[in-house]
Amino acid sequence: MTQVKSGDTVRLHYTGTLQDGSEFDSSRGRDPLEFEVGSGQIIPGLDKALTGMTVGDQKKVEIPADEAYGQPDPQALQAVPRADIPDDIPLEVGLQLQVQTQTGQVMPVTVQEVSEETVTLDANHPLAGKDLTFDIELVAIA
């Protein structure tokens, strides 16, 4: 049987959970995820876990934060004057917003803290600093 190697295009079904067992993503009810192994399209730990698998294989993979979305970067936090945020945006901790950078790029951020003068926005990936578990099933190797 053919085993997955770097450069292969694969299709897999997955369910991702946090350490407390809560699910953060799944391909259930959707088409399998398709990508090229070793291309950097998915998190490194999941990419590495596929090497050597054959079609039909299933496994559970535990991926430490450093092999997933990395550790939170303190420089990704920014305090913005509250007056700079439109009044129609309900400012509450945990709210996800999209901001536009000076170069015009749209970037997702999460409201981390709200005070009378400032709003602290976090541009880290929501899963940064978290260890992840994936249940995966290899569906196809192209």
Secondary structure in CASP SS format (residue, H / E / C, confidence):
PFRMAT SS
TARGET T0000
AUTHOR 0000-0000-0000
METHOD secondary structure of the structure
MODEL  1
M C 1.00
T C 1.00
Q C 1.00
V C 1.00
K C 1.00
S C 1.00
G C 1.00
D C 1.00
T E 1.00
V E 1.00
R E 1.00
L E 1.00
H E 1.00
Y E 1.00
T E 1.00
G E 1.00
T E 1.00
L E 1.00
Q C 1.00
D C 1.00
G C 1.00
S C 1.00
E E 1.00
F E 1.00
D E 1.00
S E 1.00
S C 1.00
R C 1.00
G C 1.00
R C 1.00
D C 1.00
P C 1.00
L E 1.00
E E 1.00
F E 1.00
E E 1.00
V C 1.00
G C 1.00
S C 1.00
G C 1.00
Q C 1.00
I C 1.00
I C 1.00
P H 1.00
G H 1.00
L H 1.00
D H 1.00
K H 1.00
A H 1.00
L H 1.00
T C 1.00
G C 1.00
M C 1.00
T C 1.00
V C 1.00
G C 1.00
D C 1.00
Q E 1.00
K E 1.00
K E 1.00
V E 1.00
E E 1.00
I E 1.00
P C 1.00
A H 1.00
D H 1.00
E H 1.00
A C 1.00
Y C 1.00
G C 1.00
Q C 1.00
P C 1.00
D C 1.00
P H 1.00
Q H 1.00
A H 1.00
L E 1.00
Q E 1.00
A E 1.00
V E 1.00
P E 1.00
R H 1.00
A H 1.00
D H 1.00
I C 1.00
P C 1.00
D C 1.00
D C 1.00
I C 1.00
P C 1.00
L C 1.00
E C 1.00
V C 1.00
G C 1.00
L C 1.00
Q E 1.00
L E 1.00
Q E 1.00
V E 1.00
Q E 1.00
T C 1.00
Q C 1.00
T C 1.00
G C 1.00
Q C 1.00
V E 1.00
M E 1.00
P E 1.00
V E 1.00
T E 1.00
V E 1.00
Q E 1.00
E E 1.00
V E 1.00
S C 1.00
E C 1.00
E C 1.00
T E 1.00
V E 1.00
T E 1.00
L E 1.00
D E 1.00
A C 1.00
N C 1.00
H C 1.00
P C 1.00
L C 1.00
A C 1.00
G C 1.00
K C 1.00
D C 1.00
L E 1.00
T E 1.00
F E 1.00
D E 1.00
I E 1.00
E E 1.00
L E 1.00
V E 1.00
A E 1.00
I E 1.00
A C 1.00
END
